[in-house]
Amino acid sequence: MSGKRTVRPIVWDDVRALLAVSRHGTLSAAALKLGVGIATLSRRIDRLEAALGVPLFLRQQTGYQLTEDGADLLENAEAMEAAAFALESGADLQAQLTGRVRLATAENLATALILPSLPAFHAAHPNITVELVTDITTVNVHRRDADLAIRMVKPERGNVTLKRLGTLGYGLYASPAYLERRGEARPGVAAWEEDAFVAWSEVYAHLPAAQWVERILRGRRPAITTTSLSTQVAATAAGLGLAVLPHFLARDAGLVCVQDDIGVDQPIFLVLQSDLSQSRRIRALADFLVDLVTSNRERLRGY
């Protein structure tokens, strides 16, 4: 016998299984992402391990963790994924403007800027379905969580195309009722030292707005913490305290700006997969978003 391992063909669905499990950590979450059963997904992982001749995951009670071999092969798997999507994109160039485009953005931009303008896009492209993902957490465009994104943070990795569209301006806001009740600050008291604040919950402590409020509070407790920007606007309008809010949202809600430049403005980026940038349906939505944000640049900046 030669002792050589029999070479088995690599099945693309098995590679997709590797990518999904490595990204989601459990079979159940990965199966949900791929739209297959857990048993099917497990068989695909087993088949890929047999084809490659190495174990890819450590099976633990808490989930699946990549082995050293699995981690080494992950970059090649991602390259296969990119090639597959490039192939699909090339086919899409020959297709009509039809199909689904998945757009990720922050909820505030979705509800106050994008959604009111989408009827015009739909009228121009009735066969394109926009799937809107609104989440304050960073969606991974390079991992295909979305086809394109409008976001305020630069991606750290991935083969993506990045275009800065404008600036999202922030200020410190209060309701007229809160300011009337509060009155003038006492002499000798530092700015905002006796004010109540609407703040982000701890899970969002990394946000620039959250960090600004934390510095002002200096250990004091906020009046309320929330997990969404819309709730912060509502809490501020109800008179619960001051809040750091985007100018365009706060002003639309009738709030009063008490400090207009607090140093937490954020850049607005359009991010899309480089290998999908020539897809006609994705390009159509990207061009629409560029025009939309550009035409609202002063409103978004706020001052």
Sequence and secondary structure as in RCSB ss.txt:
>XXXX:A:sequence
MSGKRTVRPIVWDDVRALLAVSRHGTLSAAALKLGVGIATLSRRIDRLEAALGVPLFLRQQTGYQLTEDGADLLE
NAEAMEAAAFALESGADLQAQLTGRVRLATAENLATALILPSLPAFHAAHPNITVELVTDITTVNVHRRDADLAI
RMVKPERGNVTLKRLGTLGYGLYASPAYLERRGEARPGVAAWEEDAFVAWSEVYAHLPAAQWVERILRGRRPAIT
TTSLSTQVAATAAGLGLAVLPHFLARDAGLVCVQDDIGVDQPIFLVLQSDLSQSRRIRALADFLVDLVTSNRERL
RGY
>XXXX:A:secstr
           HHHHHHHHHHHHHSSHHHHHHHHTS HHHHHHHHHHHHHHHTS  EEEETTEEEE HHHHHHHH
HHHHHHHHHHHHHHHHHHTS S EEEEEEE HHHIIIIIHHHHHHHHHH TTEEEEEEE SS   GGGTS SEEE
ESS  SSSSEEEEEEEEE EEEEE HHHHHHH S  TT  TTTT  BEEE GGGTTSHHHHHHHHHHTT   SEE
ESSHHHHHHHHHTTS BEEEEHHHHHHTT EEEES  S  EEEEEEEEGGGTT HHHHHHHHHHHHHHHHTHHHH
H  
